[in-house]
Amino acid sequence: MTVRLASQVLSSTVANALEHIYGAEVSETTRFIRLMDKWFDIMNIKNLDEHRVKRKSNLKPFESVQDERFEWLENEFLQYFVRWKEMVEERENFSKSEQSNMLLSYQTLQGLELTTKSVICCVKFMLKYWGLF
């Protein structure tokens, strides 16, 4: 799957449609989709005006090391996957193989964590270097 297609599937539009059709029955699925949509937006900031054109505040360029999106990435986004794994591991009626099928792959989780932490460090470094903090 290409990133472009993944970002279309994991979008707030899809989450809204699922909520509209299935309601609370898919609340965890829509929560995951909304998290990924926000993550894609934060990771794909391309220019200074896109956030205005698309009316999506998460596309706004970073201007401060105090930006609340850094905290969201570390304390909500990454912790979501930690809690997910903990909840699956608490399900003792399942084998390790069955439990692993209830999670994203190890490589995907590692990639999300590495990418997220790297972007946070790089952006904060650049903001400090250019005196934009």
N, CA, C and O atoms as a GROMACS GRO file, in nm:
protein
  532
    1MET      N    1   0.085  -0.118   0.000
    1MET     CA    2   0.000   0.000   0.000
    1MET      C    3   0.089   0.124   0.000
    1MET      O    4   0.186   0.131   0.076
    2THR      N    5   0.057   0.219  -0.083
    2THR     CA    6   0.135   0.342  -0.086
    2THR      C    7   0.090   0.435   0.026
    2THR      O    8  -0.020   0.422   0.079
    3VAL      N    9   0.178   0.528   0.062
    3VAL     CA   10   0.145   0.621   0.169
    3VAL      C   11   0.023   0.705   0.132
    3VAL      O   12  -0.062   0.732   0.216
    4ARG      N   13   0.015   0.745   0.007
    4ARG     CA   14  -0.099   0.826  -0.038
    4ARG      C   15  -0.230   0.751  -0.015
    4ARG      O   16  -0.327   0.810   0.034
    5LEU      N   17  -0.234   0.624  -0.051
    5LEU     CA   18  -0.356   0.546  -0.031
    5LEU      C   19  -0.384   0.522   0.116
    5LEU      O   20  -0.498   0.528   0.160
    6ALA      N   21  -0.278   0.495   0.193
    6ALA     CA   22  -0.296   0.475   0.337
    6ALA      C   23  -0.352   0.601   0.402
    6ALA      O   24  -0.441   0.593   0.487
    7SER      N   25  -0.302   0.716   0.362
    7SER     CA   26  -0.352   0.840   0.422
    7SER      C   27  -0.496   0.869   0.380
    7SER      O   28  -0.568   0.939   0.452
    8GLN      N   29  -0.539   0.818   0.266
    8GLN     CA   30  -0.679   0.834   0.227
    8GLN      C   31  -0.770   0.741   0.308
    8GLN      O   32  -0.879   0.781   0.348
    9VAL      N   33  -0.724   0.618   0.331
    9VAL     CA   34  -0.803   0.522   0.409
    9VAL      C   35  -0.806   0.563   0.556
    9VAL      O   36  -0.910   0.556   0.621
   10LEU      N   37  -0.691   0.607   0.608
   10LEU     CA   38  -0.681   0.646   0.748
   10LEU      C   39  -0.704   0.796   0.762
   10LEU      O   40  -0.619   0.869   0.813
   11SER      N   41  -0.821   0.841   0.716
   11SER     CA   42  -0.852   0.984   0.718
   11SER      C   43  -0.976   1.011   0.803
   11SER      O   44  -1.056   0.920   0.830
   12SER      N   45  -0.991   1.135   0.843
   12SER     CA   46  -1.109   1.171   0.923
   12SER      C   47  -1.237   1.152   0.842
   12SER      O   48  -1.343   1.128   0.901
   13THR      N   49  -1.231   1.163   0.711
   13THR     CA   50  -1.348   1.140   0.626
   13THR      C   51  -1.397   0.996   0.641
   13THR      O   52  -1.517   0.972   0.654
   14VAL      N   53  -1.305   0.901   0.637
   14VAL     CA   54  -1.341   0.760   0.655
   14VAL      C   55  -1.393   0.737   0.796
   14VAL      O   56  -1.491   0.666   0.815
   15ALA      N   57  -1.327   0.796   0.896
   15ALA     CA   58  -1.373   0.782   1.035
   15ALA      C   59  -1.514   0.836   1.051
   15ALA      O   60  -1.598   0.774   1.117
   16ASN      N   61  -1.542   0.951   0.990
   16ASN     CA   62  -1.676   1.010   0.998
   16ASN      C   63  -1.780   0.919   0.933
   16ASN      O   64  -1.889   0.900   0.986
   17ALA      N   65  -1.745   0.862   0.818
   17ALA     CA   66  -1.838   0.772   0.749
   17ALA      C   67  -1.866   0.647   0.832
   17ALA      O   68  -1.981   0.606   0.844
   18LEU      N   69  -1.761   0.588   0.888
   18LEU     CA   70  -1.780   0.470   0.973
   18LEU      C   71  -1.867   0.501   1.093
   18LEU      O   72  -1.955   0.423   1.128
   19GLU      N   73  -1.842   0.615   1.156
   19GLU     CA   74  -1.923   0.657   1.272
   19GLU      C   75  -2.068   0.676   1.232
   19GLU      O   76  -2.159   0.635   1.304
   20HIS      N   77  -2.088   0.738   1.118
   20HIS     CA   78  -2.223   0.766   1.071
   20HIS      C   79  -2.300   0.636   1.043
   20HIS      O   80  -2.418   0.624   1.077
   21ILE      N   81  -2.233   0.539   0.982
   21ILE     CA   82  -2.300   0.414   0.945
   21ILE      C   83  -2.312   0.317   1.062
   21ILE      O   84  -2.418   0.257   1.082
   22TYR      N   85  -2.204   0.302   1.141
   22TYR     CA   86  -2.201   0.198   1.244
   22TYR      C   87  -2.209   0.249   1.388
   22TYR      O   88  -2.228   0.170   1.480
   23GLY      N   89  -2.193   0.379   1.408
   23GLY     CA   90  -2.204   0.437   1.541
   23GLY      C   91  -2.094   0.392   1.636
   23GLY      O   92  -1.979   0.372   1.596
   24ALA      N   93  -2.132   0.376   1.763
   24ALA     CA   94  -2.036   0.343   1.869
   24ALA      C   95  -1.973   0.205   1.852
   24ALA      O   96  -1.870   0.176   1.913
   25GLU      N   97  -2.032   0.122   1.772
   25GLU     CA   98  -1.982  -0.014   1.748
   25GLU      C   99  -1.838  -0.013   1.695
   25GLU      O  100  -1.764  -0.109   1.717
   26VAL      N  101  -1.800   0.093   1.626
   26VAL     CA  102  -1.665   0.102   1.567
   26VAL      C  103  -1.583   0.214   1.629
   26VAL      O  104  -1.494   0.270   1.564
   27SER      N  105  -1.611   0.246   1.755
   27SER     CA  106  -1.546   0.361   1.818
   27SER      C  107  -1.394   0.346   1.827
   27SER      O  108  -1.322   0.444   1.807
   28GLU      N  109  -1.344   0.226   1.855
   28GLU     CA  110  -1.198   0.208   1.863
   28GLU      C  111  -1.134   0.215   1.724
   28GLU      O  112  -1.022   0.264   1.710
   29THR      N  113  -1.203   0.167   1.625
   29THR     CA  114  -1.151   0.177   1.488
   29THR      C  115  -1.143   0.323   1.446
   29THR      O  116  -1.043   0.366   1.389
   30THR      N  117  -1.248   0.399   1.472
   30THR     CA  118  -1.247   0.540   1.435
   30THR      C  119  -1.144   0.618   1.517
   30THR      O  120  -1.083   0.713   1.466
   31ARG      N  121  -1.123   0.579   1.641
   31ARG     CA  122  -1.019   0.645   1.722
   31ARG      C  123  -0.882   0.622   1.660
   31ARG      O  124  -0.803   0.716   1.648
   32PHE      N  125  -0.853   0.498   1.620
   32PHE     CA  126  -0.726   0.466   1.555
   32PHE      C  127  -0.710   0.546   1.425
   32PHE      O  128  -0.604   0.601   1.398
   33ILE      N  129  -0.815   0.551   1.345
   33ILE     CA  130  -0.810   0.623   1.217
   33ILE      C  131  -0.783   0.771   1.242
   33ILE      O  132  -0.702   0.831   1.172
   34ARG      N  133  -0.850   0.830   1.340
   34ARG     CA  134  -0.830   0.973   1.370
   34ARG      C  135  -0.687   1.000   1.420
   34ARG      O  136  -0.627   1.102   1.385
   35LEU      N  137  -0.634   0.910   1.500
   35LEU     CA  138  -0.494   0.924   1.545
   35LEU      C  139  -0.399   0.924   1.426
   35LEU      O  140  -0.309   1.008   1.416
   36MET      N  141  -0.419   0.829   1.336
   36MET     CA  142  -0.332   0.818   1.219
   36MET      C  143  -0.349   0.939   1.126
   36MET      O  144  -0.251   0.986   1.068
   37ASP      N  145  -0.471   0.987   1.111
   37ASP     CA  146  -0.495   1.105   1.027
   37ASP      C  147  -0.418   1.225   1.081
   37ASP      O  148  -0.353   1.297   1.006
   38LYS      N  149  -0.428   1.246   1.212
   38LYS     CA  150  -0.357   1.358   1.273
   38LYS      C  151  -0.205   1.340   1.258
   38LYS      O  152  -0.133   1.436   1.230
   39TRP      N  153  -0.158   1.216   1.278
   39TRP     CA  154  -0.015   1.188   1.264
   39TRP      C  155   0.033   1.217   1.122
   39TRP      O  156   0.136   1.282   1.103
   40PHE      N  157  -0.042   1.169   1.021
   40PHE     CA  158  -0.006   1.196   0.882
   40PHE      C  159   0.002   1.347   0.856
   40PHE      O  160   0.095   1.393   0.791
   41ASP      N  161  -0.094   1.423   0.907
   41ASP     CA  162  -0.093   1.568   0.888
   41ASP      C  163   0.032   1.631   0.949
   41ASP      O  164   0.100   1.710   0.884
   42ILE      N  165   0.062   1.595   1.073
   42ILE     CA  166   0.178   1.653   1.142
   42ILE      C  167   0.308   1.615   1.072
   42ILE      O  168   0.400   1.696   1.064
   43MET      N  169   0.316   1.494   1.022
   43MET     CA  170   0.438   1.447   0.957
   43MET      C  171   0.454   1.498   0.814
   43MET      O  172   0.562   1.488   0.756
   44ASN      N  173   0.347   1.554   0.755
   44ASN     CA  174   0.350   1.592   0.613
   44ASN      C  175   0.328   1.741   0.591
   44ASN      O  176   0.262   1.781   0.495
   45ILE      N  177   0.382   1.823   0.678
   45ILE     CA  178   0.371   1.967   0.661
   45ILE      C  179   0.461   2.006   0.544
   45ILE      O  180   0.582   1.982   0.546
   46LYS      N  181   0.400   2.067   0.442
   46LYS     CA  182   0.475   2.094   0.318
   46LYS      C  183   0.504   2.242   0.294
   46LYS      O  184   0.609   2.276   0.239
   47ASN      N  185   0.413   2.329   0.335
   47ASN     CA  186   0.435   2.471   0.307
   47ASN      C  187   0.368   2.557   0.413
   47ASN      O  188   0.302   2.506   0.503
   48LEU      N  189   0.386   2.688   0.400
   48LEU     CA  190   0.338   2.780   0.504
   48LEU      C  191   0.187   2.804   0.502
   48LEU      O  192   0.131   2.848   0.602
   49ASP      N  193   0.120   2.775   0.390
   49ASP     CA  194  -0.021   2.811   0.377
   49ASP      C  195  -0.119   2.695   0.370
   49ASP      O  196  -0.240   2.716   0.376
   50GLU      N  197  -0.069   2.574   0.357
   50GLU     CA  198  -0.158   2.460   0.336
   50GLU      C  199  -0.261   2.446   0.448
   50GLU      O  200  -0.376   2.408   0.423
   51HIS      N  201  -0.221   2.477   0.573
   51HIS     CA  202  -0.314   2.463   0.685
   51HIS      C  203  -0.435   2.556   0.670
   51HIS      O  204  -0.544   2.523   0.716
   52ARG      N  205  -0.414   2.670   0.608
   52ARG     CA  206  -0.526   2.764   0.585
   52ARG      C  207  -0.615   2.717   0.472
   52ARG      O  208  -0.738   2.720   0.483
   53VAL      N  209  -0.553   2.673   0.364
   53VAL     CA  210  -0.628   2.629   0.246
   53VAL      C  211  -0.714   2.508   0.280
   53VAL      O  212  -0.831   2.502   0.243
   54LYS      N  213  -0.656   2.411   0.351
   54LYS     CA  214  -0.727   2.288   0.384
   54LYS      C  215  -0.803   2.296   0.516
   54LYS      O  216  -0.878   2.205   0.552
   55ARG      N  217  -0.784   2.407   0.587
   55ARG     CA  218  -0.850   2.428   0.717
   55ARG      C  219  -0.820   2.316   0.815
   55ARG      O  220  -0.909   2.263   0.882
   56LYS      N  221  -0.693   2.280   0.820
   56LYS     CA  222  -0.648   2.175   0.911
   56LYS      C  223  -0.529   2.230   0.991
   56LYS      O  224  -0.419   2.246   0.938
   57SER      N  225  -0.552   2.257   1.117
   57SER     CA  226  -0.449   2.320   1.200
   57SER      C  227  -0.324   2.234   1.216
   57SER      O  228  -0.215   2.287   1.242
   58ASN      N  229  -0.337   2.104   1.201
   58ASN     CA  230  -0.220   2.017   1.217
   58ASN      C  231  -0.122   2.027   1.100
   58ASN      O  232  -0.011   1.974   1.108
   59LEU      N  233  -0.161   2.093   0.992
   59LEU     CA  234  -0.072   2.116   0.879
   59LEU      C  235   0.007   2.246   0.892
   59LEU      O  236   0.088   2.279   0.806
   60LYS      N  237  -0.016   2.318   1.001
   60LYS     CA  238   0.054   2.444   1.023
   60LYS      C  239   0.200   2.416   1.056
   60LYS      O  240   0.229   2.328   1.138
   61PRO      N  241   0.292   2.489   0.995
   61PRO     CA  242   0.434   2.468   1.026
   61PRO      C  243   0.463   2.491   1.175
   61PRO      O  244   0.397   2.573   1.239
   62PHE      N  245   0.560   2.420   1.228
   62PHE     CA  246   0.600   2.438   1.367
   62PHE      C  247   0.670   2.572   1.383
   62PHE      O  248   0.752   2.610   1.299
   63GLU      N  249   0.637   2.642   1.490
   63GLU     CA  250   0.699   2.772   1.515
   63GLU      C  251   0.768   2.780   1.649
   63GLU      O  252   0.842   2.874   1.676
   64SER      N  253   0.743   2.679   1.735
   64SER     CA  254   0.797   2.682   1.870
   64SER      C  255   0.824   2.541   1.920
   64SER      O  256   0.753   2.446   1.885
   65VAL      N  257   0.928   2.527   2.002
   65VAL     CA  258   0.956   2.397   2.063
   65VAL      C  259   0.849   2.363   2.166
   65VAL      O  260   0.842   2.249   2.213
   66GLN      N  261   0.767   2.461   2.202
   66GLN     CA  262   0.658   2.440   2.298
   66GLN      C  263   0.529   2.399   2.228
   66GLN      O  264   0.426   2.387   2.294
   67ASP      N  265   0.531   2.378   2.099
   67ASP     CA  266   0.411   2.343   2.023
   67ASP      C  267   0.344   2.222   2.086
   67ASP      O  268   0.409   2.122   2.116
   68GLU      N  269   0.215   2.230   2.107
   68GLU     CA  270   0.139   2.123   2.173
   68GLU      C  271   0.138   1.992   2.093
   68GLU      O  272   0.111   1.886   2.149
   69ARG      N  273   0.167   2.000   1.965
   69ARG     CA  274   0.170   1.878   1.884
   69ARG      C  275   0.286   1.786   1.922
   69ARG      O  276   0.276   1.664   1.907
   70PHE      N  277   0.396   1.844   1.971
   70PHE     CA  278   0.507   1.760   2.018
   70PHE      C  279   0.460   1.674   2.136
   70PHE      O  280   0.487   1.554   2.141
   71GLU      N  281   0.391   1.737   2.228
   71GLU     CA  282   0.339   1.664   2.345
   71GLU      C  283   0.238   1.559   2.300
   71GLU      O  284   0.239   1.447   2.352
   72TRP      N  285   0.151   1.594   2.206
   72TRP     CA  286   0.052   1.497   2.157
   72TRP      C  287   0.123   1.376   2.095
   72TRP      O  288   0.083   1.262   2.120
   73LEU      N  289   0.226   1.401   2.016
   73LEU     CA  290   0.297   1.291   1.951
   73LEU      C  291   0.359   1.196   2.054
   73LEU      O  292   0.351   1.074   2.039
   74GLU      N  293   0.419   1.251   2.157
   74GLU     CA  294   0.486   1.167   2.257
   74GLU      C  295   0.390   1.106   2.358
   74GLU      O  296   0.400   0.988   2.391
   75ASN      N  297   0.296   1.186   2.407
   75ASN     CA  298   0.213   1.141   2.518
   75ASN      C  299   0.078   1.083   2.480
   75ASN      O  300   0.017   1.014   2.560
   76GLU      N  301   0.032   1.108   2.362
   76GLU     CA  302  -0.093   1.047   2.319
   76GLU      C  303  -0.070   0.946   2.207
   76GLU      O  304  -0.108   0.829   2.219
   77PHE      N  305  -0.008   0.991   2.100
   77PHE     CA  306   0.009   0.903   1.984
   77PHE      C  307   0.093   0.780   2.019
   77PHE      O  308   0.045   0.667   2.003
   78LEU      N  309   0.215   0.798   2.064
   78LEU     CA  310   0.302   0.684   2.094
   78LEU      C  311   0.248   0.601   2.211
   78LEU      O  312   0.259   0.479   2.210
   79GLN      N  313   0.192   0.667   2.310
   79GLN     CA  314   0.138   0.594   2.426
   79GLN      C  315   0.015   0.512   2.391
   79GLN      O  316  -0.014   0.412   2.457
   80TYR      N  317  -0.057   0.552   2.288
   80TYR     CA  318  -0.172   0.474   2.241
   80TYR      C  319  -0.129   0.332   2.206
   80TYR      O  320  -0.198   0.237   2.241
   81PHE      N  321  -0.016   0.318   2.138
   81PHE     CA  322   0.033   0.186   2.097
   81PHE      C  323   0.088   0.106   2.215
   81PHE      O  324   0.076  -0.016   2.219
   82VAL      N  325   0.147   0.175   2.311
   82VAL     CA  326   0.196   0.108   2.432
   82VAL      C  327   0.077   0.050   2.508
   82VAL      O  328   0.080  -0.066   2.551
   83ARG      N  329  -0.029   0.130   2.526
   83ARG     CA  330  -0.148   0.082   2.597
   83ARG      C  331  -0.216  -0.031   2.520
   83ARG      O  332  -0.264  -0.127   2.581
   84TRP      N  333  -0.222  -0.020   2.388
   84TRP     CA  334  -0.281  -0.125   2.305
   84TRP      C  335  -0.210  -0.257   2.330
   84TRP      O  336  -0.274  -0.360   2.351
   85LYS      N  337  -0.076  -0.253   2.327
   85LYS     CA  338   0.003  -0.374   2.348
   85LYS      C  339  -0.022  -0.430   2.489
   85LYS      O  340  -0.038  -0.551   2.505
   86GLU      N  341  -0.025  -0.344   2.588
   86GLU     CA  342  -0.051  -0.389   2.726
   86GLU      C  343  -0.187  -0.456   2.738
   86GLU      O  344  -0.200  -0.559   2.804
   87MET      N  345  -0.288  -0.398   2.676
   87MET     CA  346  -0.422  -0.455   2.681
   87MET      C  347  -0.427  -0.593   2.615
   87MET      O  348  -0.493  -0.684   2.665
   88VAL      N  349  -0.357  -0.609   2.504
   88VAL     CA  350  -0.354  -0.738   2.436
   88VAL      C  351  -0.281  -0.840   2.523
   88VAL      O  352  -0.325  -0.955   2.534
   89GLU      N  353  -0.170  -0.801   2.584
   89GLU     CA  354  -0.094  -0.893   2.668
   89GLU      C  355  -0.171  -0.938   2.792
   89GLU      O  356  -0.144  -1.045   2.846
   90GLU      N  357  -0.266  -0.857   2.836
   90GLU     CA  358  -0.351  -0.893   2.951
   90GLU      C  359  -0.453  -1.001   2.916
   90GLU      O  360  -0.511  -1.062   3.006
   91ARG      N  361  -0.474  -1.026   2.790
   91ARG     CA  362  -0.570  -1.128   2.745
   91ARG      C  363  -0.502  -1.264   2.751
   91ARG      O  364  -0.444  -1.310   2.653
   92GLU      N  365  -0.511  -1.328   2.864
   92GLU     CA  366  -0.437  -1.451   2.890
   92GLU      C  367  -0.494  -1.573   2.818
   92GLU      O  368  -0.426  -1.675   2.809
   93ASN      N  369  -0.614  -1.566   2.767
   93ASN     CA  370  -0.677  -1.681   2.701
   93ASN      C  371  -0.624  -1.703   2.559
   93ASN      O  372  -0.669  -1.794   2.489
   94PHE      N  373  -0.530  -1.621   2.518
   94PHE     CA  374  -0.479  -1.629   2.381
   94PHE      C  375  -0.330  -1.663   2.383
   94PHE      O  376  -0.257  -1.624   2.474
   95SER      N  377  -0.287  -1.735   2.281
   95SER     CA  378  -0.144  -1.766   2.268
   95SER      C  379  -0.069  -1.641   2.225
   95SER      O  380  -0.129  -1.542   2.183
   96LYS      N  381   0.063  -1.645   2.235
   96LYS     CA  382   0.146  -1.532   2.191
   96LYS      C  383   0.124  -1.502   2.043
   96LYS      O  384   0.122  -1.386   2.002
   97SER      N  385   0.107  -1.606   1.964
   97SER     CA  386   0.082  -1.589   1.820
   97SER      C  387  -0.051  -1.518   1.796
   97SER      O  388  -0.060  -1.428   1.713
   98GLU      N  389  -0.152  -1.560   1.869
   98GLU     CA  390  -0.284  -1.496   1.854
   98GLU      C  391  -0.279  -1.351   1.902
   98GLU      O  392  -0.340  -1.263   1.842
   99GLN      N  393  -0.206  -1.328   2.011
   99GLN     CA  394  -0.192  -1.191   2.062
   99GLN      C  395  -0.121  -1.102   1.961
   99GLN      O  396  -0.159  -0.987   1.942
  100SER      N  397  -0.017  -1.156   1.896
  100SER     CA  398   0.056  -1.074   1.799
  100SER      C  399  -0.031  -1.037   1.679
  100SER      O  400  -0.011  -0.933   1.616
  101ASN      N  401  -0.129  -1.122   1.648
  101ASN     CA  402  -0.222  -1.092   1.538
  101ASN      C  403  -0.321  -0.981   1.575
  101ASN      O  404  -0.390  -0.929   1.487
  102MET      N  405  -0.328  -0.946   1.702
  102MET     CA  406  -0.418  -0.840   1.748
  102MET      C  407  -0.350  -0.704   1.747
  102MET      O  408  -0.412  -0.603   1.781
  103LEU      N  409  -0.224  -0.701   1.709
  103LEU     CA  410  -0.146  -0.577   1.709
  103LEU      C  411  -0.095  -0.544   1.570
  103LEU      O  412  -0.099  -0.628   1.479
  104LEU      N  413  -0.047  -0.423   1.553
  104LEU     CA  414   0.030  -0.390   1.433
  104LEU      C  415   0.159  -0.468   1.440
  104LEU      O  416   0.202  -0.507   1.549
  105SER      N  417   0.221  -0.491   1.329
  105SER     CA  418   0.347  -0.567   1.330
  105SER      C  419   0.453  -0.492   1.411
  105SER      O  420   0.449  -0.370   1.426
  106TYR      N  421   0.546  -0.569   1.462
  106TYR     CA  422   0.658  -0.512   1.539
  106TYR      C  423   0.732  -0.408   1.456
  106TYR      O  424   0.769  -0.302   1.506
  107GLN      N  425   0.754  -0.439   1.328
  107GLN     CA  426   0.826  -0.348   1.240
  107GLN      C  427   0.749  -0.218   1.219
  107GLN      O  428   0.809  -0.110   1.214
  108THR      N  429   0.617  -0.227   1.206
  108THR     CA  430   0.535  -0.107   1.189
  108THR      C  431   0.541  -0.021   1.314
  108THR      O  432   0.559   0.101   1.306
  109LEU      N  433   0.526  -0.083   1.430
  109LEU     CA  434   0.531  -0.009   1.556
  109LEU      C  435   0.667   0.057   1.575
  109LEU      O  436   0.676   0.173   1.617
  110GLN      N  437   0.772  -0.017   1.544
  110GLN     CA  438   0.907   0.037   1.556
  110GLN      C  439   0.928   0.154   1.459
  110GLN      O  440   0.988   0.255   1.494
  111GLY      N  441   0.876   0.140   1.338
  111GLY     CA  442   0.887   0.246   1.238
  111GLY      C  443   0.813   0.372   1.280
  111GLY      O  444   0.864   0.483   1.263
  112LEU      N  445   0.692   0.356   1.334
  112LEU     CA  446   0.614   0.471   1.381
  112LEU      C  447   0.687   0.542   1.494
  112LEU      O  448   0.693   0.665   1.497
  113GLU      N  449   0.741   0.464   1.587
  113GLU     CA  450   0.811   0.524   1.701
  113GLU      C  451   0.938   0.595   1.657
  113GLU      O  452   0.964   0.708   1.697
  114LEU      N  453   1.017   0.530   1.574
  114LEU     CA  454   1.144   0.588   1.526
  114LEU      C  455   1.118   0.715   1.445
  114LEU      O  456   1.184   0.817   1.465
  115THR      N  457   1.022   0.708   1.355
  115THR     CA  458   0.989   0.825   1.273
  115THR      C  459   0.940   0.941   1.359
  115THR      O  460   0.984   1.054   1.342
  116THR      N  461   0.850   0.912   1.451
  116THR     CA  462   0.792   1.016   1.535
  116THR      C  463   0.898   1.083   1.621
  116THR      O  464   0.907   1.206   1.625
  117LYS      N  465   0.977   1.002   1.690
  117LYS     CA  466   1.080   1.059   1.778
  117LYS      C  467   1.186   1.135   1.699
  117LYS      O  468   1.236   1.238   1.745
  118SER      N  469   1.221   1.084   1.582
  118SER     CA  470   1.321   1.151   1.498
  118SER      C  471   1.272   1.287   1.449
  118SER      O  472   1.346   1.385   1.452
  119VAL      N  473   1.148   1.292   1.404
  119VAL     CA  474   1.092   1.418   1.357
  119VAL      C  475   1.085   1.520   1.471
  119VAL      O  476   1.118   1.636   1.452
  120ILE      N  477   1.042   1.475   1.588
  120ILE     CA  478   1.036   1.566   1.703
  120ILE      C  479   1.174   1.625   1.731
  120ILE      O  480   1.188   1.746   1.746
  121CYS      N  481   1.275   1.539   1.738
  121CYS     CA  482   1.411   1.586   1.767
  121CYS      C  483   1.464   1.680   1.658
  121CYS      O  484   1.523   1.784   1.688
  122CYS      N  485   1.444   1.643   1.534
  122CYS     CA  486   1.493   1.725   1.422
  122CYS      C  487   1.425   1.862   1.418
  122CYS      O  488   1.492   1.964   1.402
  123VAL      N  489   1.295   1.863   1.432
  123VAL     CA  490   1.221   1.990   1.424
  123VAL      C  491   1.259   2.080   1.542
  123VAL      O  492   1.282   2.199   1.524
  124LYS      N  493   1.265   2.023   1.662
  124LYS     CA  494   1.305   2.104   1.778
  124LYS      C  495   1.447   2.158   1.761
  124LYS      O  496   1.473   2.273   1.795
  125PHE      N  497   1.538   2.075   1.708
  125PHE     CA  498   1.675   2.120   1.686
  125PHE      C  499   1.676   2.237   1.588
  125PHE      O  500   1.743   2.338   1.611
  126MET      N  501   1.603   2.222   1.478
  126MET     CA  502   1.602   2.330   1.378
  126MET      C  503   1.540   2.458   1.434
  126MET      O  504   1.589   2.567   1.406
  127LEU      N  505   1.434   2.445   1.511
  127LEU     CA  506   1.372   2.563   1.571
  127LEU      C  507   1.471   2.634   1.665
  127LEU      O  508   1.480   2.757   1.665
  128LYS      N  509   1.543   2.557   1.743
  128LYS     CA  510   1.642   2.616   1.834
  128LYS      C  511   1.759   2.676   1.757
  128LYS      O  512   1.807   2.784   1.789
  129TYR      N  513   1.805   2.605   1.655
  129TYR     CA  514   1.918   2.650   1.575
  129TYR      C  515   1.888   2.783   1.507
  129TYR      O  516   1.972   2.873   1.504
  130TRP      N  517   1.769   2.794   1.453
  130TRP     CA  518   1.732   2.916   1.380
  130TRP      C  519   1.673   3.021   1.473
  130TRP      O  520   1.629   3.126   1.428
  131GLY      N  521   1.672   2.993   1.603
  131GLY     CA  522   1.625   3.090   1.701
  131GLY      C  523   1.476   3.117   1.696
  131GLY      O  524   1.430   3.227   1.727
  132LEU      N  525   1.401   3.015   1.656
  132LEU     CA  526   1.257   3.033   1.642
  132LEU      C  527   1.180   2.978   1.763
  132LEU      O  528   1.059   2.956   1.754
  133PHE      N  529   1.248   2.956   1.873
  133PHE     CA  530   1.179   2.901   1.989
  133PHE      C  531   1.119   3.012   2.068
  133PHE      O  532   1.056   2.988   2.171
   0.00000   0.00000   0.00000
